[in-house]
């Protein structure tokens, strides 16, 4: 596959993801569970049939659906972003993409879970980024050992703001695995210390592969 064709296919993948999340936000106004069902079916469709699916060929031929837990409304929050007073930049080494800069926007504080850092991509395009690594990471039939993403708005994964401008909708039922969980050729920034929590998060996309 030529690099130009691959670029067009990745652009189409991101276009479809952006459209999927637009539908999720619209449905979730009245029924977050309905939005979650759309998200689940949309991701299954993309993984099964899109040329830019992160599934390896052998895995795609046996694919029957992503391991996503049933929706639990207790894991949906409208969280205020407490903005940082000092600038802080983190450069994450990704291998194939080199060093990717992230600037700290602030933190969100969630009941029983603690705080999580909210980042902004510090290069072209900007975009909010909120990764997560929970206590189930790396465990058999748990979550991906490298962590998951809650938000990556530059790639379309955006659940929108809350009622106020300084809030975000954080619904852990929509936590998803980065592409590198399925194909090591992908470069994925993974959660740093401010995005690691000691609580089990049993909702969202789980992971039944090799956790090593």
N, C-alpha and C positions, 0 to 999 in steps of 0.2 A: 504494500500500500504506500503510495507516495505521501510525502509530508504535507503537500498542499491538500490532498484529499482527506488526510487525517485531520487537518486543521478545520476543514469544513464540517466534518462529522462531529468533532468536539464542539464546534459552535452550535450545531443543531442539538446536541445533547443538552447543552446549557440553556438553549432556547426552550427546550421542552421541560426542563426542570423548573425554569422560571415560570412557565405557564402552569405547571402542576401546582406550584406553591401559591400562585394567584388564585387558583380554584380552591385550594385548601383554606386560604384566608377568608374567602367569601363564604364557604360552607361553615367554617368554624365560628362565625359570628353568632349563629343560632345553635349549632351542634358541632362542637369540637370532635366528637366521635365520628360524625359523618365526614369531616375533613380528614380525619385519620384514615378512614376506610378508603377515601380517594387517594391519599398519599401512598398507602400500602399497594393498592392495585396499580397505580401509576408507576411506582418504582419496580414492581414485578415486571410490568410490560417493558420498561426500558432495559432492565437487566437481561430479559429473555431475548429481545429482538433488535436492540439498537447496535449499530456497528461499533460504537464507542463504549459498549458495556465493559466494565472492568473484569467481568468473569473471564477466566481462561477458557479456551475452546472445549476442553474436556468437561469442565464444570458447567459450561453453558448447555451442553447436550443433555446433562442430567438434571438441569435446573427445574424445580417445581414451585419456587417461591422463596422469598427471603424470610428468615426466622424472626418475625416481628411479634412482640408480645401483644396481647389483647389490650385495648385502650382502658386506662385507669385515670379518671378525672382528677384524682388526688395529686397527680404529678404535673398539673398545669398551673403556672404562676404568671402573674403580672408583676414584674419586678422593676423597682426603681434602680437606675444606674447612678451610683455614687461616684461622681467624677473625681479623678485623681488631681491633686493640686500641683504635682510635679511631673514633668515629662519623663517617660521611661520607654526606651526602645529595646526590643528583643530581636536578635537576629537568629533565625532558626535554620540550621543546615538541613537541606532536604536531599542532597546527593545530586540527582539529575537536574534540579532547578537551582542549584547553588544555595546561597544564603538569602533567605526571604525575611525582610524586616517587618516587624509588627510593633505598633505603638499602643501603649496601654491607654484605654479610654477611661476605665474605672472598674468598679466592682458591683456585683449584685449580691444581695444577702437573702438567702432563702431559708424558710423555716425547716429546722431539723437537718439541713444539709450544709449550712455554713455559707461561705462566700466563694464566688467564682469571678475570675478576671474576664473582662470584656476587652477585646483587642480590635484594632483597626489596621488593615493592611497598609504598611507604610510606603508602598510603591504605587505604580500606576493603577488607577481605578478605585483605590480605597476599599471600603467595604468592611462591615463588622464581622468579627470571627470569634466564636465562642466554642472551644473544644471542651471535652469532659472525659475524665478517667475516673471510674468509680470502683468500689471495692469488689465488684464482680469481674473486673478486668483480668484476663488471663486464666480464669477458672473454667473448667470443663462445663460446657453448656451455659457459660456466662456471657460476658461481653468481650469485645476484641481487646487483646492485651495492650495494644498501642493507644487505645482510647477511641472515643467517638466525637462526632460534631453535633452541636445543637443548632448553631447558626453559621452560615458562610454566605453572607448576602451577595458578595461579588459573583458567586456562582449560582445565585437564585434561591438558595436555602434560607428563606426569610419568613418568619411567622408574624412579622409586623410589630408595630408599637402597641402599647396599652392605651388607656384613656389619656394619659399625660404624655407630653413630648419626651420626657426623660425616662420613660418606662419601655420595657420590652416584654413581649409575650415569650415566655420560656416554657415550653411543653416538652417534658422529657420523653413523652410517648413518641416524639419525632426525632429522637437521637438516632443518628445513623452512622454506619461504618465508613471510614474513608476508603477510597479506591484501593489503597495499598493493602487493605485487609484481604483483597481478592487477587491482586496481581502485584508482585513486588517491583515491577517496572515503573509503577506510579510513584511519584514523590509526594509525601503527605506531611505537612507540619503536624506534630503531635502535641498533646497537652503538656504544658510545663507545670511547675509546682503549684502555681496559683489556680490551676484548673484540675487539680486532683483532690478528690474528696474520699473520706473513709467510710462512706455510706453505700450500701448496695442500691443500685438503680435497676430494678428488674424489668423496666419497660423500654420501649423503643426497639431498635434493631439489635438482636442478640448475635451470637457468633458460635457456630458449631464446627469451625475448622481447626487448623493447627495453630495453637496459641504460642508456640515456641518462638 
